[in-house]
């Protein structure tokens, strides 16, 4: 074949532009590899200002350029870093501007539990260094919350277990904030639910929050290891109880919460006390309080009686002053008579020794002296006598006010037997006894009437009208 013939043969091929060829390759690749799942190590990780992620997915022998758009990057549950082994899922395509193929990735996750645990430990160390897990940040759980907020799935068994346990222990008002508890969108919903409960005001604001999920693998529980969830739990002003997984499962929200419960049912038990036990405790405290009050009153009553028994009676207080007064009054009269007699005797002796003239002069002189002396002493004597008179009057009034006669003047009667002994109680009298009734102005005899005393109780007598004689008692 000549060169001209060869040129003619080649001209039979369709002629394509560079762009047409690139688009044809693109369509072919996207058709044959519409969905792939690739495992490899991340290299050359770059997040553009637009939010798109550009990485190289490689192994020992090959490298595939990979791109993830911003909307999918925001759903990642981990931070892509160079050297991290991941599983990427998406579709193959080409980038005509550079004549290379690339993986358009819409899902990416760390490959294997080991990588997840390494990522978990790294995030845990970071948050712990910031103080989000510090003990002094923990808030006490209220003893008996009025409203309980629950963040969990509305369709799982978790919410039923929590409601059932609360109903058994102490029924409380429960507000459910429904969220996804697994998957790419779970972390964002849980964080927004915690913030939403904290934003509530008034009667709907919970006193305590419970963030709960049933058990599962580390991948299933990964949403509760997300940084956004941990920070929301640590920033919650409402005390928060975490109950994620089974007792052996531990997520980062457990470190940031104010209290960790081993299971959702355990969270309900930690949120409220047992109502029956609380009633029993209050009843017991009430009984102890009453017994304490009764014992205290009895002790004080006994102390009062003992103190009253030690106080002297009024009659005892007045006995000694009254005796002193009586004796002083008796001695005063006798002393006046004795002094007068002594003075008269002395005067008689002196008069017997004196002559009439000298006696007269001496009497005159002594009379003058006596007059002058009496003139000087009269005011002092008057004052002394007046003071003694006032003191005597005051003592007399006090004695008179304490006399039983004042009591009789108010309408009371003293009852004496024939032998003069005082009757202190009605039970001491018998039918036919003769008694003496002492009134304020008189004394009368009376006989106890057996028939009248036994038949009917004594009725109070009507008060007499003014000016009408009461008549005799007999």
Buried (B, 14 or more C-beta within 10 A) or exposed (E): EEEEEEEEEEEEEEEEEEEEEBBEBBEEBBEEBEEEEBEBBBBEBEBEEEEBBBBBBBEEEEEBBBBBBEEBBEBBBBEBEEEBBBBBBBBBBBBBEEEEBBBBBBBBBBBEEEBBEEBBEEBBEEBBEEEBBEEEEBBEBBEEBEBBBBBBBEEBEBBEBBBEBBEBBBEBBBBBBBBBBBEBEBBBBBBBBBEEBBEBEEEEBBBBBBBBBBBBEBEBBBBBBBBBBBBBBBBBEBBBBBBBBEEEBBBBBBBBBBBBBBBBBBBBBBBBBEEEEBEEEEEEEEEEEEEEEEEEEEEEEEEEEEEEEEEEEEEEEBEEEBEEBEEEEEEEEEEEEEEEEEEEEEEEEEEEEEEEEEBEEBBEEEEEEEEEEEEEEEEEEEEEEEEEEEEBEEBEEBEEEBEEEEEBEEEEBBBBBEEEEEBEEEEEBEEEBEBBBBBBEEEEEBEBEEEEBEEEEEEEEEEEEEEEEEEEEE
